[in-house]
């Protein structure tokens, strides 16, 4: 299959090489032609601009910095890609932008799917990479072999934009957790614990041993907080002690204090003190106006299937 690849940077370059290693003919373009050197050496064709890629390729992949660059490339692709061809945008993009572009390309019988990736530069090189795809499932299924050449975890998420929503949830969670870890770790070090020993200890605690998003499966996704694994009233006591320690040490704990405020609000709900310590998560459901309820059997099926 003749594949176009636009954007050969830290992520795009290795992904394009993986597609090439999968036996596909490549037409490539990047603002820096030197970035295409390994692809050209392996037999790829050079295109002077994105429009030239669109004219020659059955499938176009783009790996670009953000919405502005995607829209600029889209302006050239929409007039050059053939009816019946497909564009996968691998960029971390705006769901609103991709949905608007999807409608414009659909009017020309060109399939557009969002397919942001997760795995970092190392994953892009090794192929240990997740691709979260939104759009027409039949198109996803038809091109599954190409996606599997790029990454080992290509997954259909839902309608157009769904892949990007999943990517933004993932990344936002990561940076929020990063900030929280910086807060509590500086508190621990300022309280006199040697950094290496502190890290070695906490990574073997209940939080450290469990995959981050696995924690959502038991209580939050199921909407089940009774009986408790650990009661809110006990967790609130622990957070009280932690926040008091931070104040004694003059360590700023903005996120911890937000969490503590939520726990206090939940503790004041009738009967919630004896519920599981994750029950304050219901307060966010109320604020967002959503209700989440997933069957336990469905959650276990995912864990069994994917480990």
FIPANU-21877 format. One record per atom (N, C-alpha, C): residue in one letter; z negated, y negated, x negated. Coordinates in steps of 0.1 Angstrom, whole numbers, padded with zeros to 4 digits, always signed. Example, Ala and Ser with C-alpha at 12.3 -4.5 7.8 and 13.67 -1.06 7.14 Angstrom:
A-0078+0057-0132/A-0078+0045-0123/A-0078+0033-0132/S-0071+0022-0128/S-0071+0011-0137/S-0079+0000-0129/
REM end
This chain:
X+0000+0012-0008/X+0000+0000+0000/X+0000-0012-0009/X+0008-0023-0005/X+0008-0035-0013/X-0002-0045-0008/X-0012-0048-0017/X-0023-0056-0013/X-0023-0069-0020/X-0026-0080-0013/X-0027-0093-0019/X-0042-0096-0022/X-0045-0101-0033/X-0059-0105-0036/X-0059-0119-0041/X-0066-0127-0034/X-0068-0142-0037/X-0082-0145-0041/X-0084-0149-0053/X-0098-0152-0058/X-0103-0141-0067/X-0102-0143-0080/X-0105-0133-0090/X-0116-0137-0099/X-0127-0142-0093/X-0139-0146-0100/X-0148-0135-0103/X-0161-0138-0104/X-0171-0129-0108/X-0171-0116-0098/X-0170-0119-0085/X-0169-0108-0076/X-0155-0103-0073/X-0146-0112-0070/X-0132-0109-0067/X-0125-0101-0077/X-0127-0105-0090/X-0119-0099-0101/X-0122-0084-0102/X-0135-0079-0102/X-0138-0065-0103/X-0134-0058-0090/X-0135-0064-0078/X-0131-0058-0066/X-0116-0055-0066/X-0109-0065-0070/X-0094-0063-0071/X-0091-0051-0081/X-0098-0050-0092/X-0095-0039-0101/X-0098-0026-0095/X-0109-0025-0086/X-0112-0013-0079/X-0101-0009-0070/X-0096-0019-0062/X-0085-0016-0053/X-0073-0011-0061/X-0070-0017-0072/X-0059-0013-0081/X-0061+0002-0086/X-0074+0005-0090/X-0077+0018-0094/X-0075+0028-0083/X-0076+0024-0071/X-0074+0033-0059/X-0059+0036-0057/X-0050+0031-0065/X-0036+0034-0064/X-0028+0024-0056/X-0033+0012-0053/X-0026+0002-0046/X-0019-0008-0055/X-0007-0012-0051/X+0000-0022-0058/X-0006-0036-0054/X-0009-0044-0064/X-0015-0057-0062/X-0006-0069-0065/X-0007-0079-0056/X-0002-0092-0058/X-0014-0101-0059/X-0016-0108-0070/X-0028-0116-0072/X-0026-0131-0074/X-0036-0138-0070/X-0036-0153-0073/X-0050-0158-0075/X-0051-0167-0084/X-0064-0174-0086/X-0060-0188-0092/X-0069-0198-0090/X-0067-0211-0096/X-0066-0210-0111/X-0072-0201-0117/X-0072-0198-0131/X-0064-0186-0134/X-0052-0187-0139/X-0043-0176-0141/X-0049-0166-0151/X-0057-0171-0160/X-0063-0162-0170/X-0072-0152-0164/X-0077-0155-0152/X-0086-0145-0146/X-0078-0133-0141/X-0065-0134-0140/X-0057-0123-0136/X-0052-0114-0147/X-0056-0117-0160/X-0051-0110-0171/X-0053-0095-0170/X-0065-0090-0167/X-0067-0075-0166/X-0059-0069-0155/X-0057-0076-0144/X-0049-0071-0133/X-0034-0070-0136/X-0029-0080-0143/X-0015-0081-0147/X-0013-0070-0157/X-0022-0068-0166/X-0021-0058-0176/X-0019-0044-0170/X-0026-0042-0158/X-0025-0029-0151/X-0014-0028-0142/X-0005-0038-0142/X+0007-0037-0134/X+0007-0046-0121/X-0003-0055-0119/X-0002-0063-0108/X+0008-0074-0109/X+0013-0079-0098/X+0022-0090-0098/X+0015-0103-0096/X+0020-0114-0102/X+0014-0127-0101/X+0021-0135-0090/X+0013-0142-0082/X+0018-0151-0072/X+0014-0165-0075/X+0023-0175-0074/X+0020-0188-0078/X+0010-0196-0069/X+0009-0191-0056/X+0001-0197-0046/X-0003-0187-0035/X-0013-0191-0027/X-0017-0181-0016/X-0005-0178-0007/X+0003-0187-0004/X+0014-0184+0005/X+0023-0174+0000/X+0025-0173-0014/X+0034-0163-0020/X+0027-0149-0019/X+0014-0149-0019/X+0007-0136-0017/X+0009-0132-0003/X+0007-0141+0007/X+0009-0137+0021/X+0023-0132+0024/X+0033-0137+0018/X+0047-0132+0021/X+0049-0118+0016/X+0042-0114+0006/X+0046-0101+0000/X+0036-0089+0004/X+0024-0093+0009/X+0014-0082+0010/X+0013-0077+0025/X+0009-0065+0026/X+0006-0059+0039/X-0008-0062+0043/X-0017-0063+0033/X-0031-0066+0035/X-0034-0077+0025/X-0041-0087+0029/X-0046-0098+0020/X-0061-0098+0020/X-0067-0098+0008/X-0081-0099+0006/X-0084-0113+0000/X-0094-0120+0004/X-0098-0132-0002/X-0112-0132-0006/X-0116-0136-0018/X-0129-0137-0023/X-0131-0151-0028/X-0137-0160-0020/X-0137-0174-0023/X-0151-0180-0022/X-0153-0192-0028/X-0167-0197-0028/X-0173-0200-0014/X-0165-0205-0004/X-0171-0208+0008/X-0161-0213+0019/X-0166-0218+0030/X-0157-0222+0041/X-0146-0231+0038/X-0149-0241+0029/X-0138-0251+0026/X-0126-0244+0019/X-0129-0235+0010/X-0119-0228+0003/X-0111-0219+0012/X-0119-0212+0020/X-0112-0202+0030/X-0103-0210+0039/X-0107-0221+0044/X-0098-0229+0053/X-0086-0234+0046/X-0087-0238+0033/X-0075-0242+0025/X-0066-0231+0023/X-0070-0219+0020/X-0062-0207+0018/X-0056-0203+0032/X-0063-0204+0042/X-0058-0200+0056/X-0046-0209+0060/X-0046-0221+0056/X-0035-0230+0059/X-0022-0226+0054/X-0023-0219+0042/X-0011-0213+0036/X-0008-0199+0041/X-0018-0191+0044/X-0015-0178+0048/X-0010-0177+0062/X-0014-0186+0071/X-0009-0185+0085/X+0006-0187+0087/X+0012-0194+0077/X+0026-0196+0078/X+0034-0187+0069/X+0027-0178+0062/X+0034-0169+0053/X+0032-0154+0056/X+0021-0150+0062/X+0019-0136+0065/X+0027-0131+0076/X+0032-0119+0075/X+0040-0113+0086/X+0032-0109+0098/X+0038-0109+0109/X+0032-0103+0121/X+0029-0089+0119/X+0017-0085+0123/X+0013-0071+0121/X+0005-0068+0108/X+0004-0079+0099/X-0003-0077+0087/X-0018-0081+0089/X-0026-0079+0079/X-0041-0080+0080/X-0047-0088+0069/X-0057-0096+0073/X-0064-0104+0063/X-0079-0100+0064/X-0085-0096+0053/X-0099-0094+0052/X-0105-0105+0043/X-0114-0113+0048/X-0121-0123+0040/X-0134-0118+0035/X-0135-0116+0022/X-0147-0110+0016/X-0157-0121+0013/X-0154-0133+0015/X-0163-0145+0012/X-0175-0145+0021/X-0186-0151+0016/X-0197-0154+0024/X-0193-0168+0031/X-0190-0167+0043/X-0183-0178+0050/X-0191-0181+0063/X-0187-0191+0070/X-0193-0195+0083/X-0188-0187+0094/X-0197-0181+0102/X-0192-0173+0114/X-0184-0182+0123/X-0187-0195+0125/X-0179-0203+0134/X-0165-0206+0128/X-0164-0207+0115/X-0151-0210+0109/X-0143-0197+0111/X-0148-0185+0108/X-0140-0173+0108/X-0136-0170+0122/X-0144-0173+0132/X-0140-0171+0146/X-0129-0180+0150/X-0129-0193+0146/X-0119-0202+0149/X-0106-0198+0143/X-0106-0194+0130/X-0094-0189+0123/X-0089-0176+0129/X-0098-0168+0133/X-0094-0155+0140/X-0085-0158+0152/X-0089-0167+0160/X-0081-0170+0172/X-0067-0176+0168/X-0066-0184+0157/X-0053-0189+0153/X-0044-0178+0147/X-0050-0169+0140/X-0042-0159+0134/X-0038-0148+0144/X-0047-0146+0154/X-0044-0136+0165/X-0032-0141+0173/X-0030-0154+0174/X-0019-0160+0182/X-0006-0156+0175/X-0006-0153+0162/X+0006-0150+0154/X+0006-0135+0151/X-0002-0127+0158/X-0003-0112+0157/X-0007-0108+0142/X-0016-0116+0136/X-0021-0113+0123/X-0036-0110+0125/X-0041-0098+0121/X-0055-0095+0122/X-0063-0101+0111/X-0074-0108+0115/X-0083-0113+0106/X-0097-0107+0108/X-0103-0102+0097/X-0116-0096+0098/X-0125-0102+0087/X-0138-0105+0091/X-0147-0109+0081/X-0153-0097+0074/X-0154-0097+0061/X-0159-0086+0054/X-0168-0090+0042/X-0178-0098+0044/X-0187-0102+0032/X-0193-0090+0026/X-0196-0091+0013/X-0200-0080+0005/X-0214-0083+0000/X-0221-0072-0004/X-0235-0073-0009/X-0236-0062-0020/X-0241-0067-0032/X-0242-0057-0043/X-0242-0065-0056/X-0238-0077-0056/X-0238-0085-0068/X-0226-0081-0077/X-0225-0088-0089/X-0215-0085-0099/X-0215-0071-0103/X-0227-0065-0105/X-0228-0051-0110/X-0222-0042-0100/X-0225-0044-0087/X-0219-0036-0076/X-0204-0038-0075/X-0199-0050-0077/X-0185-0053-0077/X-0178-0045-0087/X-0184-0043-0099/X-0178-0036-0110/X-0178-0021-0108/X-0190-0016-0104/X-0191-0002-0102/X-0186+0004-0089/X-0184-0005-0079/X-0180+0000-0066/X-0192+0004-0057/X-0204+0002-0062/X-0216+0004-0054/X-0218-0009-0046/X-0211-0011-0036/X-0210-0023-0029/X-0209-0021-0014/X-0217-0029-0007/X-0217-0029+0008/X-0206-0039+0013/X-0198-0035+0022/X-0189-0044+0029/X-0193-0044+0044/X-0196-0055+0049/X-0201-0056+0063/X-0189-0063+0071/X-0183-0055+0080/X-0170-0060+0086/X-0172-0063+0100/X-0166-0075+0104/X-0165-0079+0118/X-0151-0081+0122/X-0147-0077+0134/X-0134-0078+0139/X-0129-0066+0147/X-0116-0064+0147/X-0110-0053+0155/X-0114-0040+0148/X-0121-0031+0155/X-0125-0018+0149/X-0113-0009+0146/X-0103-0010+0154/X-0091-0002+0151/X-0084-0006+0138/X-0084-0019+0135/X-0079-0023+0122/X-0088-0019+0111/X-0101-0020+0113/X-0111-0015+0103/X-0108+0000+0100/X-0107+0008+0110/X-0105+0022+0108/X-0091+0025+0101/X-0081+0017+0105/X-0068+0019+0099/X-0068+0017+0084/X-0076+0007+0080/X-0076+0003+0065/X-0089+0008+0058/X-0095+0018+0064/X-0108+0023+0058/X-0106+0028+0043/X-0095+0034+0040/X-0093+0039+0027/X-0093+0028+0016/X-0087+0017+0020/X-0086+0005+0011/X-0100+0000+0009/X-0107-0002+0020/X-0121-0007+0019/X-0130+0002+0010/X-0128+0015+0012/X-0136+0025+0004/X-0132+0025-0011/X-0120+0020-0014/X-0117+0018-0028/X-0124+0006-0035/X-0128-0003-0026/X-0135-0015-0031/X-0150-0013-0032/X-0156-0007-0022/X-0170-0004-0022/X-0174+0009-0015/X-0186+0013-0018/X-0190+0027-0012/X-0197+0026+0001/X-0199+0014+0006/X-0207+0013+0019/X-0200+0003+0028/X-0187+0006+0031/X-0180-0002+0041/X-0185+0002+0055/X-0189-0008+0063/X-0195-0006+0076/X-0190-0015+0086/X-0186-0010+0097/X-0182-0018+0109/X-0194-0023+0116/X-0196-0037+0117/X-0208-0042+0123/X-0206-0046+0138/X-0194-0051+0141/X-0191-0056+0155/X-0180-0066+0155/X-0179-0074+0166/X-0168-0083+0167/X-0167-0093+0156/X-0156-0101+0156/X-0154-0111+0146/X-0166-0120+0143/X-0170-0121+0131/X-0182-0129+0127/X-0194-0121+0125/X-0194-0108+0130/X-0207-0100+0130/X-0210-0097+0115/X-0200-0094+0107/X-0203-0091+0093/X-0210-0103+0086/X-0205-0115+0089/X-0211-0127+0083/X-0225-0129+0088/X-0227-0127+0100/X-0241-0128+0105/X-0250-0119+0098/X-0246-0106+0096/X-0254-0097+0089/X-0257-0101+0074/X-0246-0107+0068/X-0248-0111+0054/X-0258-0123+0053/X-0257-0133+0063/X-0266-0144+0062/X-0280-0140+0065/X-0282-0130+0074/X-0295-0125+0077/X-0301-0119+0064/X-0293-0111+0057/X-0297-0105+0045/X-0301-0115+0034/X-0292-0124+0032/X-0294-0134+0021/X-0306-0143+0024/X-0307-0148+0036/X-0317-0157+0040/X-0331-0150+0039/X-0332-0137+0043/X-0344-0130+0041/X-0348-0129+0027/X-0338-0126+0018/X-0341-0124+0004/X-0347-0137-0002/X-0341-0148+0001/X-0346-0160-0005/X-0359-0165+0001/X-0362-0162+0014/X-0375-0165+0019/X-0386-0156+0013/X-0382-0143+0011/X-0392-0134+0005/X-0394-0138-0010/X-0383-0142-0017/X-0385-0147-0030/X-0395-0158-0031/X-0394-0168-0022/X-0403-0179-0022/X-0417-0175-0019/X-0419-0166-0010/X-0432-0161-0007/X-0438-0153-0019/X-0430-0145-0025/X-0435-0138-0037/X-0439-0147-0048/X-0432-0158-0050/X-0435-0168-0060/X-0449-0174-0057/X-0451-0177-0044/X-0464-0183-0040/X-0476-0174-0043/X-0475-0161-0038/X-0486-0153-0040/X-0488-0148-0054/X-0477-0147-0062/X-0479-0142-0076/X-0485-0153-0084/X-0481-0166-0082/X-0487-0177-0090/X-0502-0178-0086/X-0506-0175-0074/X-0520-0175-0070/X-0527-0164-0078/X-0521-0152-0078/X-0528-0141-0086/X-0530-0144-0100/X-0519-0150-0107/X-0520-0153-0121/X-0531-0164-0123/X-0531-0174-0115/X-0540-0185-0117/X-0554-0180-0114/X-0556-0169-0106/X-0569-0163-0104/X-0574-0155-0115/X-0565-0153-0126/X-0570-0147-0138/X-0564-0133-0141/X-0555-0128-0132/X-0550-0115-0135/X-0537-0116-0144/X-0537-0107-0154/X-0525-0107-0163/X-0512-0104-0155/X-0502-0112-0157/X-0490-0110-0149/X-0484-0096-0149/X-0483-0089-0160/X-0477-0076-0160/X-0485-0066-0152/X-0498-0067-0154/X-0507-0058-0147/X-0507-0061-0132/X-0506-0073-0128/X-0505-0077-0114/X-0493-0071-0108/X-0482-0073-0115/X-0469-0068-0110/X-0469-0053-0109/X-0474-0046-0119/X-0474-0032-0119/X-0483-0027-0108/X-0494-0034-0104/X-0502-0030-0094/X-0496-0031-0080/X-0491-0043-0077/X-0486-0046-0063/X-0473-0039-0060/X-0465-0035-0070/X-0453-0028-0067/X-0456-0014-0063/X-0468-0009-0065/X-0472+0004-0060/X-0480+0004-0047/X-0482-0008-0042/X-0489-0009-0029/X-0480-0005-0017/X-0485-0006-0005/X-0477-0001+0006/X-0465-0010+0008/X-0465-0023+0005/X-0454-0031+0006/X-0444-0028-0005/X-0449-0026-0017/X-0440-0023-0028/X-0432-0010-0027/X-0438+0000-0021/X-0432+0013-0021/X-0422+0015-0010/X-0422+0006+0000/X-0413+0007+0011/X-0401-0002+0010/X-0389+0002+0013/X-0378-0006+0013/X-0380-0018+0023/X-0376-0030+0020/X-0379-0042+0027/X-0376-0041+0042/X-0363-0037+0045/X-0359-0037+0059/X-0364-0025+0067/X-0368-0015+0059/X-0374-0003+0066/X-0386-0007+0074/X-0393-0017+0070/X-0405-0022+0076/X-0403-0026+0091/X-0390-0030+0094/X-0387-0035+0107/X-0386-0023+0117/X-0384-0011+0112/X-0381+0000+0121/X-0392+0005+0130/X-0404+0005+0125/X-0415+0012+0132/X-0420+0004+0144/X-0424-0008+0142/X-0430-0016+0152/X-0420-0026+0158/X-0415-0035+0150/X-0407-0047+0155/X-0394-0042+0162/X-0386-0034+0157/X-0374-0030+0164/X-0377-0022+0177/X-0387-0015+0177/X-0391-0007+0188/X-0399-0015+0199/X-0404-0027+0194/X-0412-0035+0203/X-0425-0028+0207/X-0430-0020+0197/X-0442-0011+0200/X-0452-0015+0189/X-0464-0021+0194/X-0474-0025+0185/X-0487-0018+0188/X-0487-0008+0196/X-0499+0000+0199/X-0496+0015+0199/X-0505+0023+0193/X-0517+0019+0186/X-0514+0013+0173/X-0523+0006+0167/X-0520-0001+0154/X-0521+0008+0142/X-0512+0005+0132/X-0514+0011+0119/X-0525+0004+0112/X-0525-0010+0114/X-0535-0018+0108/X-0537-0030+0117/X-0549-0032+0123/X-0551-0041+0134/X-0549-0056+0129/X-0544-0064+0138/X-0542-0078+0135/X-0555-0085+0131/X-0566-0082+0137/X-0579-0088+0134/X-0583-0086+0119/X-0580-0074+0114/X-0583-0071+0100/X-0573-0078+0091/X-0560-0078+0095/X-0550-0085+0087/X-0553-0100+0086/X-0558-0105+0097/X-0561-0120+0098/X-0572-0123+0088/X-0582-0114+0087/X-0593-0115+0078/X-0588-0115+0064/X-0578-0106+0060/X-0573-0106+0047/X-0565-0119+0044/X-0558-0124+0053/X-0550-0136+0051/X-0560-0148+0049/X-0571-0148+0057/X-0581-0158+0056/X-0586-0159+0041/X-0589-0147+0036/X-0595-0146+0022/X-0584-0151+0012/X-0572-0147+0014/X-0561-0151+0005/X-0559-0166+0005/X-0558-0172+0017/X-0556-0186+0017/X-0568-0194+0012/X-0580-0189+0014/X-0592-0195+0009/X-0592-0195-0007/X-0588-0184-0012/X-0587-0182-0027/X-0577-0192-0032/X-0565-0194-0025/X-0555-0203-0030/X-0560-0218-0030/X-0568-0221-0019/X-0574-0234-0019/X-0584-0237-0030/X-0592-0227-0033/X-0601-0228-0044/X-0594-0230-0057/X-0582-0225-0059/X-0575-0226-0071/X-0565-0237-0071/X-0564-0244-0060/X-0554-0255-0058/X-0540-0250-0060/X-0537-0239-0054/X-0523-0233-0054/X-0517-0236-0041/X-0506-0243-0041/X-0498-0246-0028/X-0493-0233-0022/X-0495-0230-0009/X-0491-0218-0003/X-0485-0221+0011/X-0473-0228+0010/X-0467-0233+0023/X-0463-0221+0032/X-0456-0211+0027/X-0452-0200+0035/X-0464-0192+0040/X-0473-0190+0031/X-0485-0182+0035/X-0493-0188+0046/X-0494-0202+0045/X-0501-0209+0056/X-0493-0209+0069/X-0480-0209+0068/X-0472-0207+0081/X-0475-0193+0087/X-0475-0183+0078/X-0477-0170+0083/X-0492-0169+0089/X-0501-0175+0082/X-0515-0175+0087/X-0516-0182+0100/X-0509-0193+0102/X-0509-0200+0115/X-0504-0191+0126/X-0493-0184+0124/X-0488-0174+0134/X-0498-0164+0137/X-0504-0158+0127/X-0514-0148+0129/X-0526-0153+0137/X-0530-0165+0135/X-0541-0171+0142/X-0537-0173+0157/X-0525-0178+0159/X-0520-0180+0173/X-0519-0167+0180/X-0515-0156+0173/X-0514-0143+0179/X-0528-0138+0182/X-0537-0140+0173/X-0551-0135+0175/X-0558-0141+0187/X-0553-0153+0191/X-0559-0160+0202/X-0552-0155+0216/X-0542-0147+0215/X-0537-0140+0227/X-0546-0129+0231/X-0548-0128+0244/X-0558-0118+0249/X-0554-0104+0245/X-0563-0097+0238/X-0561-0083+0235/X-0553-0081+0222/X-0547-0091+0216/X-0538-0089+0205/X-0545-0086+0192/X-0558-0089+0191/X-0565-0087+0179/X-0566-0072+0175/X-0565-0063+0185/X-0566-0049+0183/X-0552-0043+0182/X-0542-0051+0184/X-0528-0046+0182/X-0524-0045+0168/X-0512-0040+0165/X-0508-0039+0151/X-0506-0052+0145/X-0508-0053+0132/X-0508-0066+0125/X-0494-0072+0125/X-0484-0065+0129/X-0470-0071+0130/X-0468-0077+0143/X-0477-0077+0152/X-0475-0082+0165/X-0472-0097+0165/X-0476-0105+0155/X-0472-0120+0155/X-0457-0121+0155/X-0449-0111+0151/X-0435-0112+0152/X-0430-0114+0166/X-0437-0111+0176/X-0433-0113+0190/X-0433-0128+0193/X-0441-0136+0185/X-0441-0150+0188/X-0427-0156+0184/X-0421-0151+0174/X-0407-0155+0170/X-0397-0151+0180/X-0399-0139+0186/X-0390-0135+0197/X-0390-0145+0209/X-0403-0149+0212/X-0404-0159+0223/X-0398-0172+0219/X-0399-0177+0207/X-0393-0190+0203/X-0378-0189+0203/X-0373-0178+0199/X-0358-0176+0198/X-0352-0173+0212/X-0360-0169+0221/X-0355-0165+0234/X-0347-0152+0234/X-0352-0142+0226/X-0346-0129+0225/X-0356-0118+0227/X-0352-0107+0232/X-0361-0095+0233/X-0354-0083+0226/X-0361-0078+0216/X-0356-0067+0208/X-0362-0054+0212/X-0354-0044+0215/X-0360-0031+0219/X-0350-0020+0215/X-0353-0012+0205/X-0344-0002+0200/X-0352+0012+0201/X-0345+0022+0206/X-0351+0035+0208/X-0355+0041+0194/X-0367+0047+0194/X-0372+0053+0181/X-0362+0063+0176/X-0356+0071+0185/X-0347+0082+0181/X-0334+0076+0174/X-0330+0064+0179/X-0318+0058+0173/X-0321+0053+0159/X-0333+0048+0157/X-0337+0043+0144/X-0338+0055+0134/X-0344+0066+0139/X-0345+0078+0130/X-0331+0083+0127/X-0322+0082+0136/X-0308+0087+0133/X-0302+0079+0122/X-0304+0066+0121/X-0299+0058+0111/X-0305+0062+0097/X-0318+0064+0097/X-0326+0067+0085/X-0321+0081+0080/X-0319+0090+0089/X-0315+0104+0085/X-0301+0104+0080/X-0293+0095+0086/X-0278+0095+0082/X-0277+0088+0068/X-0284+0078+0066/X-0282+0069+0054/X-0293+0070+0044/X-0304+0076+0047/X-0315+0077+0037/X-0323+0064+0036/
REM end
